Amino acid sequence: MPSHSRAQTITVSGGSIFTTVAGSGPAVLLLHGFPETHLMWRDVAPLLAREFTVICADLRGYGASACPSSTSDHVPYSKRAMAAEMVEVMAKLGFNEFMVAGHDRGGRVAYRLALDHPAIVTKLAVLDIVPTSTVWDRADDRFALGFWPWVLLAQAEPLPETLIIAAPEAVIDNALTGWGSSAAVFPRKIREAYIEALRSSDHVHAICEEYRAAASIDRQHERRDQISGRRIGCPLMVLWSGTGALATWYADEGGPLEIWGQLADNVVGHAVPGGHFFPEVYPTETAQALAEFFGDAASSAR
């Protein structure tokens, strides 16, 4: 992270959340995906910090954040619980409303934030995802083979935990090379940090619980949203990999913008260069898109 950022561990009701804070101005919360940590924003955050107060957080169970005990229904690792925790974190940092961007798993927490806390989230950006229920409802052989964490990590314990702990290097290298990027573009220290994060049995169990929640309780929450007509009311920007699965798998349904339009009232977005990890590989382009959307220029989209 930038040298001028300050690290803070925020104590919340569920344990503690590690954050870094940099810049000044309106608050933007950045949430990472799997198998990353807050470090994925290392090159994006300094650029955004020119205009915004940028908070990068390790999600519950990831990185340096705590791993609360789970339950048989996986509710503590539901996106609803994780989103509520981020509201608590931001309030303790002094922000009762904020903008949020999330990549991969962080994107799922981010849009749950917007659904459950509409008075708090003023703008939302999701990076390289479609809604969880959409993913599962349309899962096929391409999905099972291409995005194995959804299927493997959602299996009952202790199988996935045992496999990941046994070979964290293989997990990281497969993700970094198999999802449209190249491990060569990731600095050695970053790769090692991601590997180290998967050496903790508590954290690996927590990550698996988060995937189990996505396969169960998160889908239930989304079905209830659909029945009740709950939608994302704040402006939403969708960015996705121009060479990744989202660019082709959902073409018959109008692509990511059409899919998100079924859940949100005000959607903009476009494909960007690079594979799934484009925020790390193309940080300048990612930061520019986020800054334009979060900044005054995006106000007219309301």
N, C-alpha and C positions, 0 to 999 in steps of 0.2 A: 504494500500500500504506500501512498505518497508519504514522504518524510514528515510533512506537516500534519498528517492525520493523527488523531489521538485514539488510543485503544481504551475501551471501557467495557467492563463486565457488569451487566445490569442484572440485579437480583429481582426476580419476579416470582409470582406465586408458584410457578412450576419448577423453579430452580434458578438457573442463571443463563443469560444469553450474552455471548461475546459480540461486541460491535466495534467498528471504527467509525469515527466522525471527522469530517473535513469540510472546509468551506464555510460559506455563509449565504443567507438568503432562504427562500422557500425550501422546505424539507423534501428530500427524495430518498426513499428507502429502497435499497437494492438487495434482492434475494437471489441466492445462488441455486444451482441444480446439483444433480448427482453425476459424477462422484466428486464434485468440487466442494469448495468452502467459499467464504467471503473473498478469498484471494482471486477468484475469477474476475473480480472487478478492478484488479490492481491498476490497469491502464485506462479503464473507463472512468473510474471515480475521480482522478485528478482533473480530467477535462470537464466533468460536470461540476466539480467544486469551484470552478470559476464563476458560476452563476447561482449555485444552490448549496444548501447544507446537505451533504451526502452521507447517509448512514448505510454502512454495509454490515449485515448481520450474518452470523452463523445460525442456521435454522436449528431448532430443537433437535438434539441427537446428532448433529453434524459438527465437525471442526472442534472448536474450543467451548461450545455450548454444552449445557447439562443434558443428561439422558434420563428423564423422569421414568419411573416405572410404568409399564403398560398394563393393559387388561385384555381379557379374552376377546373383547369386541374391538380392540385397537383404537378406541376413542381418544386416548391421550395423544395419538399420532395422526388423528384426523386433521385435515386442512382447516377445519373450523377451530379446533383447539390451537393449532399452530398460528393461525391468523389472529385469534384473540390474544395470544401471547405477544405478538408483534405490536398490537395496539397498546398493550401494557408497557412494552419496552419504549415505544415512541413517546408515550405520556411521561414516562420517567425522564426522558431526555428533553422534555419541555414542548413536545409537539402534539397538539390535540387534533390537528388535521395535517395531512401530508399526501404526497404523490408516491406511487410505488411502481417499480419495475421488477419483474421476476423472470428468470430463465429456467426452463425445464421444471424441476420440482418447485423451485421458488415461484415460478409463474402460477402454479396451482394454489399455493398459499396466497399469492397476490390477488388472484381473482376472487378467492373466497373472502379476502379482506374487503373487496369492493362490494360483494354481495351482502355480507353480514354487517358491514359498518359503513353504509352509504354516506353518513354525515361526516365521516372522518377522512375517507379516501376521495381526493378531488380529481385525480387523473390516474389512469392505470395503463401500464404497458406490459404485454406478455410476449415472451421471446421463444419462438420455436415450439409452441404447443397448440393443441386444440383441447377443448374441455375433456376432463377425465372420462365422463360417461360416453362421450363420442368415441374416444380411443377404444374403450372396452366393447362398446356396442358394435364396432366395425372391425374388431380384431380378426386377423386372418393369418395365414402362414407367413406372409411378409413381416407382419408385426412380431410374431413369435420368434422369428429368426433374427430380425433386425434390431429389435429392442428387448433383448433377453432379460434385462433387469425387471421389467414389469411382471414377467411370468415367473422367473426364478426367485426373486426376492420376496414375492408374495406367498411362496410356499410355507407350509407350517414349519416352525422351528423344530430342531436346530439345523436342518439341512443347509439352507442358504448361508446361515451364519458360519457354519463349519467350513464351507467351501471358500467363502471370502477371506476369512482369517487365514486360511492355509495358503492363499496365493493373492495377496493384495496387489502385487506388481502386475500380475496377469490381468486383473480386473481393470486397473488404471490404463494399462497399455492397450487393451482391447477397446476400451471406450475412446481413448484419444485417437486411435488409428482407425477404428471401425465405424465411426459415426461422421464420416465426411471430412476429417481433418488429418493431420499428421503429427505424430508424437514429436517430430523434430522441431516443430514450431513452438513447443512448450519449453520454457527454461527448465533446466535440470532441477533447480531448487523448487519450482512449482510442482513438477512431477513428483519429487520426493515428498513434498508436503501433502499431496493428495494420497500418496501411498501410506504415509505415516498415519493419516486420519483413519485409515481402514485397518490399522493394527490393534485398535482398541475393541475388545469384545463388547463392551457396553455400547459403544457408538455403532458398531456393525449391527447389533441387535436392534437398536433404535431405528437405524435406516431401514432395516427389513420391516419393522413395525409400520413405518411410514408407507412403505409399498403395500403392505397388507391392508392398511387403512384405505389406500386408493382403490384396492380391489373390492372393498366391502362398504364400510361406513360412508366414505366419500361419495360413492355412487348413490347411496340411499339419500344423502343430503341433496344431491343434484336432482334426483327424481322428485323430491318434495318441492324443490325450487320450481321445477317444470309444472307440477300440479297447481302450485299456488300462483304461478305467473311471475315469480320474482325474477328480476332482470338487473343487469349492471346498468346503472343510470349515469355514471360519470363518463367522460370521454375515454375511449379505449383505443390504444394503438397496438397493432399486431405486427410483429416482425418475424420472418421465418427464413430459414436457409433456402437459397435459390437452387441448391444442388441436393437438398435433403428430401426426406420422405414427404413432408407436408406440401412440397411443391407439386407432387404428382399423385399421391395416394387418394386425395380428396377432390381431385379435379372434377369428377362427375357430379359432385355436390356443390360446385362453385368455388372450391378452394377455401383456405382459412378464413378469408373475410366473410364469405357467405355463412360459414359455420358459426363464426363468432356473432354474426348479425342475428342469429337465432336466440342469443343470450343477452345481447347488449343493444342499447338504443342508438349509440353514436360511435361507429367503428371506422377507423382509417388504418392503413398499413400497407406493407409491400414486402416483397422478397429482398434479401440482402445477399452480398457475396459470402462465400464460405460455407462450411458444413455446420453441423449442430453447435459447435463451440465458437460460432462467429464472434461473440463478444470478446473472446480472448485472442482470436486470430485477426480480427478487424476492429480493434477497439476505437479507432478514430471515427470510422463510419458509424459504429454503434452509438457512440457518445453524441455524435452530431444529430442523429435521428432522434435520440431521447431528448436532447437539449431543445431541439426545435419543437417537439411535441409538448414538453413540460413548460417551455417558456411562453412568453406573451404571444408569440406568433400562433400558438395553438389555441388561444382563447376564442378565436373566431369559430372554432370547431364545435363550441358548445351549442 
